[in-house]
Amino acid sequence: MKKYFTILVVPFLFFGCTKDYVTGKSTLNVYSLNSDITLGNDVMKQQLAELKKADKKVDMDADPVEFKRVRSIVNRITPHTHLPNLPYEVHLAGVDIVNAWCAPGGKVMVYTGLWEPRKGLVQKGNEDELAAVLSHEIAHATARHVTENISRITTIQMAGVVASAAISQAGSAAASNTFGEVFTNGLNVYVPFYSRKSETEADAIGIMYMASAGYNPQAVVNLWERAAKESKSDQTSIYASHPANGARAAALKKLLPQAMEIYQAAIKKKPNKKSARL
């Protein structure tokens, strides 16, 4: 049995290791990049179907000003990411939840509660702050945190089987460990959950993405310093699954000098109008 187990495991470890597109280092991920895209398509398809049910009455992409703003920001950030050619897609849901997410493969969902006046995280109309949140979420996709997490939490013996199942069924047990669901006002809304390590990494990647795209990285520090002054315990909010706001702001502040150099270089360049592709 021990010999058989070794024969089974060694090939899996070999083929399960892949290059991290952000760090360039080897990482355990049993998914291909195309599988990330397939999983993201499934997650977004299910979420859109849920939100479009007649009894939900959720406005999808209904605010032309904010929807255009969100799409424009994502369209401006993605060329500066490690995976600029992912099939990025953006939607805006009229849901009072302080959150946004980017599923594997570049599928972006923003909930309008993100800039809700009373408990929102982003000041409405502040594109730098919105870019900070979206850059962070996109970083989760480019760092492939979802499929890395599924690969990590699944036992070696079962990983190949579960990985295949997770692709064909986005609601599988493995995927559910990363993409949770929030039930509020009768809605079934996805809210992703990541490890603190993944959140910290996405912060570090995201601040550089937004700076490269010409958004002022000071905004992300301001955002989390402001959030640190408020006590949040709402399980449906972005605060529930993220690192402590004060510690987060402090960590981002350490990265600010480097990000500001990138930002200053970006804004000195001649504006390059890109045709919308989302």
N, C-alpha and C positions, 0 to 999 in steps of 0.2 A: 504494500500500500504506500509506503514512504517513497519508494522508487517511482511509482506511478504518479504520486503527487508532485514530485520534482519535475518529471517530464511535462506535466500539465502546466506547472507554474512558470518555469523558466521561459518558454516561448511567449507566455502572456506578458511577463515583465519586459521582455525585449520589445515586443510589438506595442505594448502599452505606453512606452515612453516616447514622447514627442517633443519637438522644439517649442519652447515658449516664444511666441511672436514678439513679446515685449522685452523680455530679459535676454533672449537668445540662448538660455540654458535649457537643459533637458528637464522635462517634467512628466509626471504620470498622468496620462490622459488617454483613455481607450477610445475616444471619439476622434474622428477626422473633422477637419474644418467644415466639410460639406454636411457632416452629421450635426454640427452645431447649427448650421443654417436650417436644416430640416426640423430640428427640435424647436428652434425659435419660431419657425413658421407655424408649427403646431400650437405652441403656446399663444401666439398672437391670434390665430384663427379661433381658438377656443374662447379667448377673452372677448374678442369682438362679437362672437355669436352670443355669449352670455349677456353682454351689455346692450345688444340690439334686440333682446327679447321684448315683446310687446308690453309685458307687465313691469319691465324695469324703467322704461321711459327715460333712458339716459341719452343726453345730447352728445352725439359723436361728431367731432370736427366741426361743430356748429358755430363757434365764434370765429369769424373770418380773420379778425385782427390777430387774436392770440394764436390761432392755428398757423397762420402765415409766419408769425414770429417764431414759433417753436420749430417749424420746418426750416426756416431760414438759418436759425442758429445751428441746428444739426447739420444742415448742408454745408455750413461754413467750417464746422469743427472736423467732420469726418475725413477731409483730405489730409489732415495733419495727424491722423492716427496711425497706428501700426498696421491696421487692416482697412485701408481706404476703399477697397473694392468690394466690401461686403454689401449685400443687397439691403441697404438701410431703408427703413420704412417708419413713418411717424404717424401717430394718432393722438388726439386730444379728447379725453373723456370728461364730461361734465359731472364729476364725482367729487364729493367733499372729503377727500382723503389727501393728506399732505405727503404726496409721494410721486415718484416717477421711476420707471425702470427701463432697462434695455435687455431684452431676452437674447440668448445666444444667436449669433448671426446678424445682429444689428436691428432688431425690431424694437422700436422705441414707443413707450406709452407714457403720457403725461396726464395726471389727474389735476383738474382745475383747483382743487383744494390746496395745491402747492403754493398758491399766492392768495389764499383766502385771508381777508383782512384780520380776522381775530386770531387764528391759530396757524396761519400759513408760514412757510419758511422763507419764501422769496418775495421781495417787494414787487408788486405788480408793475410791469413796464420796465423793470431794471434788467436789461439784457445781459449785463455782466454776471449778475447773480444767477439768472436762469441758465446761462452758459456754464456756470460753475457746477450746477446740479447735473445738467445734461452731459457734460464732459466726464463727470464722475461715473454716471451710469453707463456711458459708452465704453469707458475704461474696463468695466466689468466684462463687457462682451469681447473686447480685444485681448484682454488677459485670460479670457475663457474660464472665468471663475466657476460658472455653473457646471460645465462638464468636467472640469478638474475636481470639483467637490464631489460630484456623483462618482467619479472614478476612485476617489480617495476613501469614501465612506463604504463603498461596496467591497465585500470580501473578495480576495483574489480568485477564489474558486468560482464565484458567481458573477464576477464583474462583466465578463464577455456577454453572458446571457442577459443580465439586467441592462447593460448599455444598449443592446439591440432592442429590448423591450421598451426602454425609455424613449427611443427614437420613434417607434411606431405608436406609442401611447404617451403623450406628454403628461398625462395625469398619473403616471406610474408612481409607485412608492418612492423610488429613488429620486425622481424629479421633484416630488413633493417636499423632500427635505430641503430643497433650495428655493423652489417657488411655492410659497404658502398661499393661503387664501384668506381673505378678510370678509366677514359677513357683516355688512352695515346697511341699514335701511333696506333690507331685502336684497342687497346686491351681493354677488359672488365675484370679488375683485382680487386679482393677483397682487401680492406684495412680496417681493423676493426677500430672502433672508441669506445673509452671507456671514462668514466668520469674521472676527475682528481683523485678522490678518488680511483677508481679502478687501475689507473696507479700507484699511490703511493703505494698501497697495493702490486701490482705485483712486484714493485721494491724491497720492503722489503722482500717478499717471495723469489724472484728470486736470490737475492744475497746470501741467505742462501743455496738455492739449489745448486748453482754453487760451493760454498765453500765445501759443503758436498761431492760433486762429485770430489773434488780435483783440482778445477780450482781457480786460484788466484783472489779473489774478488777485489783486488786493481785495476784490469783491468776495472771494470765497472765504478769506480770513474774516472780513467784516460780517459775513453771513453767519459763520459759526460762533463768532464772539457775541453777536446779538442773540443767537439761539441759546448760548450758555447762560444768559441772564434770565431766561425763562424756564420755568419748571414744566416739563412735559411728561405725562404718563399715559397718553392716549395710545392704546395698542394699534390703532389704525393709522398712526402717523409715522413719518419717516424717522422720527426720533427713537422709536421703540427698538429698532434693530441695528442702530448705528452706534459707533463709539461715543463716549462721553463728549459732549460738545466743547467743553473747555479744553480737554486734552487734544481734541481734534484741531481746534483753532491754533493751539500752541505748536502742534506738529506741522501744520500747514505754514505757519509763520516762519519756521526754519527753512522751508523750501522757497519762500517768497523772493529772496534776492536772485536766485537762479531763474525763477519764473519771470521776474520783472525784466531781466536781461533779454529773455526770449521775447517777451511782450514788446519791449522797446524796439527790438530789431524788426518785429513783425509790422508794427505800425509805421515804420520808416519806409517800408516797401511800398511801391506803387500799387494801389488797389487793383485787384484782379477780379473782375466780375465773372462769376461762374454761373452757368445756366443751371437752373434748378433741376435736380434729378431724383427728387423724392415724390 
